[in-house]
Amino acid sequence: MIRVPEVIERKRDGGELADEEISELVLGYSRGDVPDYQMAAWCMAVFFRGLNGRETHALTDAMVRSGDTLDLGAALGRRVVDKHSTGGVGDKTSIAVAPIVAACGVPVGKMSGRGLAHSGGTLDKLESIPGMRVELSIDAFIEQVRDIGLAIVGQTDDLVPADKKIYALRDVTATVDINPLIASSIMSKKIATGAGAVVLDVKVGDGAHGKRTLDEGRVLGEQMIDLGRRAGLEVVCLLTDMDQPLGAAVGNALEIREAVDTIGGKGPPDFTELVVDACARLLALSDLEIDVEEGRRRTEAAIADGSATAAYERWIRAQGGDPDVSVLPAAPVVREVLAPRAGIVSRLGALAVGVAALELGGGRRTKEDEIDHAVGVVCHAKRGAAVGQGDVLAEVHARDEQSAERGTAAVLAAYELDDEVPREHGILLDVIS
Ligand code: URA
C-alpha cells in the first residue's frame, strides 16, 4: 500500500512516481479510499512539477482501469469516431458536429465532460434541454449508437469514474490548466469507449486553459496523439483560435440554440467554419473511405438538406430530451452592452467573457454548486466588426438586475475598440497528426 502523503511530498519536491504508485493513488481515490483533500494536494503538486511521458501514460492507464471499458467499434462492427476539445469559451462544437456526422452515416459514441473553470462543458449544456439524460448505462449507450447512430454521455460510476471525480475536483481547486491532467482526462475517456479515430480540438489563446500559445498547444496535441497511438487510436489534432469566444453564444441554453442554428445552416461564420472542418475530418477518418474534401461536401449537404437537423432531433429524443428550442430555459433579465464610441473591435477577451458567464451563474465555484442553465452572454460584435457609438456589442442574460449590472460591466471591459482593422486569421491555426 502506498503512503499518500509521501507520494504527494515526492511530487511536490519534483520527484518521479512509479507507475504502481500513480495507479494505487488513482484507483484509491476512485474507490473513495483517498479523500478529496489528498487528491487536490496531489493535483496541485502536479500543477507545479508536471508529469513526464511515462507518468502521464500511467495516469491515463489507471483512469481507464478505474471502471469498465467498452469496445464500441467491435459491438457495432463499424469504425466509431469521436471528437473532444480541450475546453474553451462558447465551445458547443460537439453538440453540432455529432449529429451532422451521424447524418452522414458514421456512428458517433462520445463521452463528454462538465464545465471546467471558465470554460463550459458539453454535459452541462445538454442538461439545459428539458428531460435530457446524460448518464446512460453502458448497454443503453451501445444500444443508442446502434439504433440512431449517436450518443453523448458523461463519465459514470462504471466508465472512467476516476476522471469523473478528478475532473470535478480540478474544476474547483485551480488545477485545470496543466497538460498531463488535461491529456489524461481527455484520452482516458476516448480509450475507454473504444472509438477507432478521434479529432482533437486544442484551444489556443486567451480563453484556452492556461492561455496556451500555439507552440504550447502543439506540445499538448502531441502528448494526446502519443497516448492515443499507444492505445491503437488514430488521432488528428486541430489547433484553433480561442482568443475570442467561439461563435456568439456563451452560456448553456444559449449555446444549445446556437448549435441548433448551426446544424440548420444558420450559425455564426467562425463556429460554422470549425464545425464543418471537424465534421469533414471525422468523415475522412471513418470507414466511408473518403477524403477531407468529400467529407466537407457531404457535411455541407447534410446541413443544407435538413438531415443533420433530423439527426439532432432523433438524438435528443433518444436521451429523453425535447429538441424544440422554445422549451429551453430563458433568463428573466436581458441587458444590452453598448459601444461607448465608434470603432472597430480589435479585441474581445475570451477569458473575461467566460468568467462573466460563470459569475452570472453559468458555471460552478464549488463541486456542489447548481448551474443556472438560462444565463450567459451573446457577443454580437466580434473581432473586426465596425460599430457606431451606442451600437449593441453584446447581450447579458441574467437571473436578476444586480447580476445583470455586474455582467454588463464585465463584458464591456472584455471589448477593445480601435480605429484600425486588426490582422485577421481563420479559426483553424494548424493541424497535426
Ligand atoms: N476536457 C476534458 O475532458 N478534460 C480536461 O481536462 C479538459 C477538457
Boltz pocket constraint, residues with backbone or C-beta under 6 A from the ligand:
constraints:
  - pocket:
      binder: B
      contacts: [[A, 85], [A, 86], [A, 87], [A, 112], [A, 113], [A, 116], [A, 167], [A, 176], [A, 181], [A, 182], [A, 183], [A, 185], [A, 186]]
      max_distance: 6.0
